[in-house]
């Protein structure tokens, strides 16, 4: 076997890397559980059985809110409000004295630098997302 094709030994054994990953995942789960229990409302007297479930639900809502909220407010068109924006190509027409018809109404939320929550159809639907 040529020396360049020979597998190079790793500095860390694979089992040590797997153990480190497992410890990191367990620490993240404990941190999420601690955050959820800190934000959870105190349980009603006699309802201690639902405490872990409510803590887990609180942790999921908090983490989903933190991950989804920036996506709802992120500018969709990075070239919006620039002279090279390819989406500023509205087409319109008018026949006789009828009201003019244009595609500007469909592309305007994007070309003005709008986010997902600013779109005409999708915007109201993002209200059900946490955050």
MODELLER restraints for C-alpha pairs under 7 A, 6 or more apart:
rsr = mdl.restraints
at = mdl.atoms
rsr.add(forms.Gaussian(group=physical.xy_distance, feature=features.Distance(at['CA:32:A'], at['CA:59:A']), mean=6.01, stdev=0.5))
rsr.add(forms.Gaussian(group=physical.xy_distance, feature=features.Distance(at['CA:33:A'], at['CA:55:A']), mean=6.70, stdev=0.5))
rsr.add(forms.Gaussian(group=physical.xy_distance, feature=features.Distance(at['CA:33:A'], at['CA:56:A']), mean=6.71, stdev=0.5))
rsr.add(forms.Gaussian(group=physical.xy_distance, feature=features.Distance(at['CA:33:A'], at['CA:59:A']), mean=6.35, stdev=0.5))
rsr.add(forms.Gaussian(group=physical.xy_distance, feature=features.Distance(at['CA:35:A'], at['CA:59:A']), mean=6.86, stdev=0.5))
rsr.add(forms.Gaussian(group=physical.xy_distance, feature=features.Distance(at['CA:36:A'], at['CA:55:A']), mean=5.20, stdev=0.5))
rsr.add(forms.Gaussian(group=physical.xy_distance, feature=features.Distance(at['CA:36:A'], at['CA:56:A']), mean=6.78, stdev=0.5))
rsr.add(forms.Gaussian(group=physical.xy_distance, feature=features.Distance(at['CA:36:A'], at['CA:58:A']), mean=5.23, stdev=0.5))
rsr.add(forms.Gaussian(group=physical.xy_distance, feature=features.Distance(at['CA:36:A'], at['CA:59:A']), mean=4.48, stdev=0.5))
rsr.add(forms.Gaussian(group=physical.xy_distance, feature=features.Distance(at['CA:37:A'], at['CA:55:A']), mean=5.29, stdev=0.5))
rsr.add(forms.Gaussian(group=physical.xy_distance, feature=features.Distance(at['CA:40:A'], at['CA:55:A']), mean=6.20, stdev=0.5))
rsr.add(forms.Gaussian(group=physical.xy_distance, feature=features.Distance(at['CA:40:A'], at['CA:58:A']), mean=6.51, stdev=0.5))
rsr.add(forms.Gaussian(group=physical.xy_distance, feature=features.Distance(at['CA:43:A'], at['CA:51:A']), mean=6.72, stdev=0.5))
rsr.add(forms.Gaussian(group=physical.xy_distance, feature=features.Distance(at['CA:61:A'], at['CA:130:A']), mean=6.94, stdev=0.5))
rsr.add(forms.Gaussian(group=physical.xy_distance, feature=features.Distance(at['CA:64:A'], at['CA:130:A']), mean=6.51, stdev=0.5))
rsr.add(forms.Gaussian(group=physical.xy_distance, feature=features.Distance(at['CA:65:A'], at['CA:130:A']), mean=4.60, stdev=0.5))
rsr.add(forms.Gaussian(group=physical.xy_distance, feature=features.Distance(at['CA:65:A'], at['CA:131:A']), mean=4.07, stdev=0.5))
rsr.add(forms.Gaussian(group=physical.xy_distance, feature=features.Distance(at['CA:66:A'], at['CA:131:A']), mean=6.46, stdev=0.5))
rsr.add(forms.Gaussian(group=physical.xy_distance, feature=features.Distance(at['CA:68:A'], at['CA:130:A']), mean=6.79, stdev=0.5))
rsr.add(forms.Gaussian(group=physical.xy_distance, feature=features.Distance(at['CA:68:A'], at['CA:131:A']), mean=6.39, stdev=0.5))
rsr.add(forms.Gaussian(group=physical.xy_distance, feature=features.Distance(at['CA:69:A'], at['CA:130:A']), mean=6.95, stdev=0.5))
rsr.add(forms.Gaussian(group=physical.xy_distance, feature=features.Distance(at['CA:69:A'], at['CA:131:A']), mean=4.58, stdev=0.5))
rsr.add(forms.Gaussian(group=physical.xy_distance, feature=features.Distance(at['CA:72:A'], at['CA:115:A']), mean=6.42, stdev=0.5))
rsr.add(forms.Gaussian(group=physical.xy_distance, feature=features.Distance(at['CA:72:A'], at['CA:116:A']), mean=5.19, stdev=0.5))
rsr.add(forms.Gaussian(group=physical.xy_distance, feature=features.Distance(at['CA:72:A'], at['CA:117:A']), mean=5.63, stdev=0.5))
rsr.add(forms.Gaussian(group=physical.xy_distance, feature=features.Distance(at['CA:73:A'], at['CA:115:A']), mean=5.21, stdev=0.5))
rsr.add(forms.Gaussian(group=physical.xy_distance, feature=features.Distance(at['CA:73:A'], at['CA:116:A']), mean=6.47, stdev=0.5))
rsr.add(forms.Gaussian(group=physical.xy_distance, feature=features.Distance(at['CA:73:A'], at['CA:117:A']), mean=6.69, stdev=0.5))
rsr.add(forms.Gaussian(group=physical.xy_distance, feature=features.Distance(at['CA:74:A'], at['CA:115:A']), mean=5.32, stdev=0.5))
rsr.add(forms.Gaussian(group=physical.xy_distance, feature=features.Distance(at['CA:75:A'], at['CA:113:A']), mean=5.75, stdev=0.5))
rsr.add(forms.Gaussian(group=physical.xy_distance, feature=features.Distance(at['CA:75:A'], at['CA:114:A']), mean=5.63, stdev=0.5))
rsr.add(forms.Gaussian(group=physical.xy_distance, feature=features.Distance(at['CA:75:A'], at['CA:115:A']), mean=4.58, stdev=0.5))
rsr.add(forms.Gaussian(group=physical.xy_distance, feature=features.Distance(at['CA:76:A'], at['CA:110:A']), mean=6.67, stdev=0.5))
rsr.add(forms.Gaussian(group=physical.xy_distance, feature=features.Distance(at['CA:76:A'], at['CA:113:A']), mean=6.99, stdev=0.5))
rsr.add(forms.Gaussian(group=physical.xy_distance, feature=features.Distance(at['CA:76:A'], at['CA:114:A']), mean=6.53, stdev=0.5))
rsr.add(forms.Gaussian(group=physical.xy_distance, feature=features.Distance(at['CA:76:A'], at['CA:115:A']), mean=5.47, stdev=0.5))
rsr.add(forms.Gaussian(group=physical.xy_distance, feature=features.Distance(at['CA:76:A'], at['CA:116:A']), mean=6.82, stdev=0.5))
rsr.add(forms.Gaussian(group=physical.xy_distance, feature=features.Distance(at['CA:77:A'], at['CA:110:A']), mean=6.03, stdev=0.5))
rsr.add(forms.Gaussian(group=physical.xy_distance, feature=features.Distance(at['CA:77:A'], at['CA:111:A']), mean=6.93, stdev=0.5))
rsr.add(forms.Gaussian(group=physical.xy_distance, feature=features.Distance(at['CA:77:A'], at['CA:113:A']), mean=6.28, stdev=0.5))
rsr.add(forms.Gaussian(group=physical.xy_distance, feature=features.Distance(at['CA:79:A'], at['CA:85:A']), mean=5.09, stdev=0.5))
rsr.add(forms.Gaussian(group=physical.xy_distance, feature=features.Distance(at['CA:80:A'], at['CA:110:A']), mean=6.98, stdev=0.5))
rsr.add(forms.Gaussian(group=physical.xy_distance, feature=features.Distance(at['CA:80:A'], at['CA:111:A']), mean=4.88, stdev=0.5))
rsr.add(forms.Gaussian(group=physical.xy_distance, feature=features.Distance(at['CA:80:A'], at['CA:112:A']), mean=5.86, stdev=0.5))
rsr.add(forms.Gaussian(group=physical.xy_distance, feature=features.Distance(at['CA:80:A'], at['CA:113:A']), mean=5.02, stdev=0.5))
rsr.add(forms.Gaussian(group=physical.xy_distance, feature=features.Distance(at['CA:81:A'], at['CA:111:A']), mean=6.39, stdev=0.5))
rsr.add(forms.Gaussian(group=physical.xy_distance, feature=features.Distance(at['CA:81:A'], at['CA:112:A']), mean=5.99, stdev=0.5))
rsr.add(forms.Gaussian(group=physical.xy_distance, feature=features.Distance(at['CA:81:A'], at['CA:113:A']), mean=6.68, stdev=0.5))
rsr.add(forms.Gaussian(group=physical.xy_distance, feature=features.Distance(at['CA:87:A'], at['CA:107:A']), mean=6.77, stdev=0.5))
rsr.add(forms.Gaussian(group=physical.xy_distance, feature=features.Distance(at['CA:87:A'], at['CA:111:A']), mean=6.23, stdev=0.5))
rsr.add(forms.Gaussian(group=physical.xy_distance, feature=features.Distance(at['CA:88:A'], at['CA:111:A']), mean=6.12, stdev=0.5))
rsr.add(forms.Gaussian(group=physical.xy_distance, feature=features.Distance(at['CA:90:A'], at['CA:102:A']), mean=6.72, stdev=0.5))
rsr.add(forms.Gaussian(group=physical.xy_distance, feature=features.Distance(at['CA:90:A'], at['CA:103:A']), mean=5.19, stdev=0.5))
rsr.add(forms.Gaussian(group=physical.xy_distance, feature=features.Distance(at['CA:90:A'], at['CA:104:A']), mean=4.87, stdev=0.5))
rsr.add(forms.Gaussian(group=physical.xy_distance, feature=features.Distance(at['CA:91:A'], at['CA:102:A']), mean=5.51, stdev=0.5))
rsr.add(forms.Gaussian(group=physical.xy_distance, feature=features.Distance(at['CA:91:A'], at['CA:103:A']), mean=5.47, stdev=0.5))
rsr.add(forms.Gaussian(group=physical.xy_distance, feature=features.Distance(at['CA:92:A'], at['CA:100:A']), mean=6.90, stdev=0.5))
rsr.add(forms.Gaussian(group=physical.xy_distance, feature=features.Distance(at['CA:92:A'], at['CA:101:A']), mean=5.43, stdev=0.5))
rsr.add(forms.Gaussian(group=physical.xy_distance, feature=features.Distance(at['CA:92:A'], at['CA:102:A']), mean=3.84, stdev=0.5))
rsr.add(forms.Gaussian(group=physical.xy_distance, feature=features.Distance(at['CA:92:A'], at['CA:103:A']), mean=6.33, stdev=0.5))
rsr.add(forms.Gaussian(group=physical.xy_distance, feature=features.Distance(at['CA:93:A'], at['CA:100:A']), mean=5.69, stdev=0.5))
rsr.add(forms.Gaussian(group=physical.xy_distance, feature=features.Distance(at['CA:93:A'], at['CA:101:A']), mean=5.49, stdev=0.5))
rsr.add(forms.Gaussian(group=physical.xy_distance, feature=features.Distance(at['CA:93:A'], at['CA:102:A']), mean=6.42, stdev=0.5))
rsr.add(forms.Gaussian(group=physical.xy_distance, feature=features.Distance(at['CA:94:A'], at['CA:100:A']), mean=4.37, stdev=0.5))
rsr.add(forms.Gaussian(group=physical.xy_distance, feature=features.Distance(at['CA:94:A'], at['CA:101:A']), mean=6.32, stdev=0.5))
rsr.add(forms.Gaussian(group=physical.xy_distance, feature=features.Distance(at['CA:109:A'], at['CA:118:A']), mean=6.44, stdev=0.5))
rsr.add(forms.Gaussian(group=physical.xy_distance, feature=features.Distance(at['CA:109:A'], at['CA:119:A']), mean=6.01, stdev=0.5))
rsr.add(forms.Gaussian(group=physical.xy_distance, feature=features.Distance(at['CA:116:A'], at['CA:122:A']), mean=6.99, stdev=0.5))
rsr.add(forms.Gaussian(group=physical.xy_distance, feature=features.Distance(at['CA:116:A'], at['CA:123:A']), mean=6.00, stdev=0.5))
rsr.add(forms.Gaussian(group=physical.xy_distance, feature=features.Distance(at['CA:117:A'], at['CA:123:A']), mean=3.92, stdev=0.5))
rsr.add(forms.Gaussian(group=physical.xy_distance, feature=features.Distance(at['CA:117:A'], at['CA:124:A']), mean=6.89, stdev=0.5))
rsr.add(forms.Gaussian(group=physical.xy_distance, feature=features.Distance(at['CA:117:A'], at['CA:126:A']), mean=6.11, stdev=0.5))
